């Protein structure tokens, strides 16, 4: 198994830039899951679903878990500068 990097550090600011299809897949997947969680929470509130508070709490947990997983994967699969 090769040890290719999926991301590289950004030239300016904090964060990572995808440089392979795996990096782009992680980025896109993270965006899709995050948007799905946000839209579900918003629709639950707008349509006054009966169990909307527990659903919104679940969406928040999914959002935070996705954020943490994306950061961990990005940091582990990023080429080092030094």
N, C-alpha and C positions, 0 to 999 in steps of 0.2 A: 504494500500500500504506500503510495507516495505521500510525502509531507508537503504538498503544495499549499500555499496560502490562499485564502479566499478574500482577504481584505488587506488594505494597506492604510497606514495612518494618513489622515487628511493633511494637506499642505498647510492649511490655516485653520485654527480653531481646534476643537476637541472632537474626536470621533474617528470613524473608519469609513473607507470607501470600498465598495465591492470591486474586485478585480477578476473574478471568475464567475462561471455560471452558478456555482454553489453559493457564492456570496450574494449574487442577485436573487437566488431562490430563497435564501434566508431572509433577505430584506423584504422581498415581495410577500412572503408568507407571514412575516411579522406585521406588515401593513394590513393584510387582509384580515388576520385574526383580530387586530386592534380595532379596525373599522367595524367589523361584525359585532364586537363587544359593545362599542360605543352606540352603534345604531340600535342594537337590541335594547340597551338601557333607555335610550331616548324614546323608542317606540312604546316600550312598556309604560313610560310616564305619560306620553301623549294619549295613548289609548286606555289609560287607567286600568291596566291589567290587575286582577285581584292580588296576585302574589308578586307585585312589581318590586317591592323593597328587597325581598330575598333574591330576586332575579338580578336586580341592579348590584347587589353586593357580590353575587357570583360573577357578574361582568367585570366588576372592579378587580376581583381576584384574578380572573383570566387576563386582564390587561396588565397587571403588575407581574404576573408569572411570565407572560410573553416578553415584556420589557427586560426582565432579569435574564431570561434564557437567551434573548438576542444579544445582550451585552456580554454574557459569558461566552457564547459561541464566537462572537466578533473578536473578543480579546484573545481567545485561544487560537484562532485561525488567522491572526494578523502577523505580517512579517515585522520583525524588530528593526529599529533604526541602527542599533549599535551592535 
